Amino acid sequence: MEKNQTTADILARYAQKRKEKEAGSPKQEHNPQLQSYLQAAAVLHCFEPETLLPINSQYVHPQVRVLLYDYITHVAGGLGSGSFALKMPVRQQTLKELGTKAAMAEVLKANPKRTITDLQQTFETYVNSPEPDYEIADMKYQELTLLCQLVTWLDGLDPQLPPLSDLLPLLEKKSVLAGFEHLVDNNFMGRQDELQQLREFIHISDKKRTLAGKILKDLLVNNPEAGRKPILSVCGPGGIGKSALLARLLMENSVGKKAQRIPFAYLAFDQPTLRIEAPFTILLEAISQLELQLPDHKAHFDDFRDQVRNFRDDQGNIKSRGLSFDTRAGRINVSLGINQSLYQNFGALLQELQTDFNQAVVLVLDTFEEVEYRDKESLSGFWTMLQEIHQVYPLFSVIIAGRTSVRDMRGDTGFVEEIHLEHLKPADSIQLLKNLGIEAATAATVVEHIGGNPLSLRLAANLITSMKASGEKLAFDDFTYNSALTFELNEQLIQGQLYNRILNHIHDENVRKLAHPGMALRVISPEIILAVLAPICDLPVSNLDEAMQLFEDLKREHALVRIGPEDTLIYRPEIRQAMIKLLQQDKFDQLRELHRQAIFYYSNKQYPDQQKIVAGRAEEMYHRLALGEDLPDDLRTRWMDGIESSVVQNLQEYSATMQAWLASVISLEVSRDVYAHASLLEWENNITRKVQKALAQYNIDEALQLLHERPDRSATSPLYALEAKALLIREDLEEADWILQQGITKISGEANPGRLAELFWLYAQVWLLKGNYTSPIVALEMAGKAASKLASPIAQMQILCHLLKITTDNNGTAAQIRDLRTRLNNAAKKLTILYNHQDAFVIRMAKFYLQEEFPDTYDMLDMFEPDTQEVWNDMLTNENIRGLDESRGNWEQGDQFETFEALA
């Protein structure tokens, strides 16, 4: 701080900073020290303030972060994640002051240990090239993106650079390739038979078919499901080349003549925006990509987006009770009909896009392993969507790539074509190794011993190259390919042997320990090295600086790790899978001790934001499940939403007991045999979710079959109510009556009053459907007695509204009606702002009955919900009781449960 500053000086500087902030960038002061740092930072994509050096060493500042506070911003994502960068206006102004490439190149020398991101590399290539030639039409999407960023940095400084007005339209056009172009490898070898199968499937080949009639005839004659094109399943283990094969197909299609290009959408299920339980999200992403290829059809795409909005509004009206239905079955069928209409409209859209039968639209769904773990009830809506689209548009080409065959996941023998990817042919395997720099004779020996898995071949090539550089020679005599084993087991065996060799070739013993046994962890950071690995792996690390050095050494082992977010390294999953098997064999005790130490670390770590909390909890839960020592209740207390996809990636590492527990908290498909010895609670939790989904899809037989898998029930079981609802949907009143009597006898109101209230509620509905209007009043009063023990008054309010409707319609006395309204008023006054928004219609009904006699309570309820609603007759017999959240398990929450409650 400057000396002798007055209050007026401080206020003046504050006012100036406010003006600068409003203008978008601070005014750069004529401060040589500041300028020295700004110039150093201007040529760096990102940096850590603590390690940033000025261009002139005499201007070193003890607190660079403070000096640059007004001029820098956080960098998010990628290699530079967690670092800082200059604000764009500051960078542009500073680069203009530097003026020339030579000046920029000189400034780069100030920070020789700078982080080299893709953007940094692009900038330095530009600076060091006398006259760079940018053939933008031939550039990939990622290259164009980096060039756009470079042009933005320089902000008109170099007229030789292409302008943004030329780059941005091309970037938008090529964005459809962004999801897969990085998968296209110049060393792609073989797979010509499979590639030809794919070409023929989407109707492009060397001998291109041109007659639409011939295609349709072939389809209808050869397809057992007449009028529907089969799904093509591309399956095989990780690293076998599924994504690379599909990328090659799509790139081949994209560079062809415009008239011959087939419109496509490429969707990878590792995208968070895709939710397979909400299939319309897949359609929205698909039309976004199709619109980039077919801009002339913008009106059709906009129409479909309007249809999606209407679809969501209609489903919302069902949930909010804006629509009335006579029965539960009617409500479910209308909801399914709304889905069906949307899917058929998408099929009609595809027909509009098609100019001839050589442009049958293709949908490629990659990395399906991200969702294939879901239970079949969760995937049911997705398969239904594809079926409905095919009914309208038979030429719809769907390709699904994952580790498991689509036929296995669907659980039926639907018409599916399959391409199982296994070994490359020997000649192709040898050529791949030669392309990777391996001599022909050595390549032939490698292929003879380890087969033709592309991942194994690349690992072997890396190993041979690194050993050759150090004067060593790799012997393959002890590599064995056992024809008696399955393909997947053979690959794990071979890759495990290769990884072992790679580890042995790491000359730094401490780095080797980070991988073996340190690969028990999925994520590595300097902090984890210090707190988890060092004590157990006997690493000479006593402080964070030493851990950081070891971390940097590990970062150079590209065969083992990839860069993760926030200064972390992630062990390559395909490598871990093989290494874990080795660790379980030769370092079992250490492996378990590492799991325990990791659990302690993650469960005690403090996180700065929700995103990091979720990431940390995912790692903690992985280690708990892999260790398998926690009790179910302890696991449940540590579980949180958002970690599902991360935890299931390592499902094969969990015991059957842990798999059963996991399937009780998420939608996970496991063998039903797993539940033969699972606890009753875990089985009930799992079955509850599966039955809810089955009922919401109107699969009544499947729901009842699941419910009858085991006869025993817990004292607070939700299954009695579920089975009663299934029987009510089927209109089997006698069986529903018997099930409800069993449940009422079994369930203790003291243990769970909400469960008991629900059973009496449903019992009242059975009597009403039988035409009895006396017994329902008794049943509802019993439900109200149980509900009175709950903190939320919603259930009581709903019960009293139904009692008022029945009593009023059946000539109840004025005193009876007055008493019910008084009780409703007393319950309503207990309402708090924490009520569930899905229960708003209960408040609307309460207002209807209170508006005349209790205006103060009416006005209070009006703050929660402005409308009123009469109890309709059909509500008496097909509505669920609401306000029972506190009586349900945390596994009965979320979107899926809300959908079930809204429909069934």
Secondary structure, DSSP 8 states (H G I E B T S, - for coil): --TT--HHHHHHHHHHHHHHHHHTS----S-HHHHHHHHHHHT-S-B-TTT---SSGGG--S-HHHHTTTTEEE--SSTTTT-EEE-HHHHHHHHHHH-SHHHHHHHHTT-TT----HHHHHHHHHHH-SS----GGG--HHHHHHHHHHHHHHTTS-TTS--HHHHHHHHHHHGGGTTTGGG--TT----HHHHHHHHHHTT-SSS----HHHHHHHHHHH-SSTT---EEEEE--TTSSHHHHHHHHHHHHHTS-GGG---EEEEETTSTT--TTSTHHHHHHHHHHHHHH-GGGHHHHHHHHHHHHHHHHHHHHHHTT-S--SSHHHHHHHHHHHHHHHHHHHHHHHHHH-SSGGG--EEEEE-GGGTTTS-HHHHHHHHHHHHHHHHH-TT-EEEEEESS-HHHHHTS--SEEEEE-----HHHHHHHHHHTT--HHHHHHHHHHH-S-HHHHHHHHHHHHHHHHTT-----TT----TTS-HHHHHHHHHHHHHHHHHHH---HHHHHHHTTGGGSSEE-HHHIIIIIHHHHT----SHHHHHHHHHHHHT-TTTEEEETTTEEEE-HHHHHHHHHHHHHH-HHHHHHHHHHHHHHHHH---SSHHHHHHHHHHHHHHHHHHT-S-HHHHHHH--TT-HHHHHTTGGGS-HHHHHHHHTTS-----GGGGGSS-HHHHHHHHHHHHHHHHHTT-HHHHHHHHTT-----TT-SHHHHHHHHHHHHT-HHHHHHHHHHHHHHS-TTT-HHHHHHHHHHHHHHHHHTT-SSHHHHHHHHHHHHHTTSS-SHHHHHHHHHHHHHHHHTT--HHHHHHHHHHHHHHHTT--TTS-GGGHHHHHHHHHHHTTT-HHHHHHHHHH-S------TTHHHH------GGGS-GGG-SHHHHHHHHH-
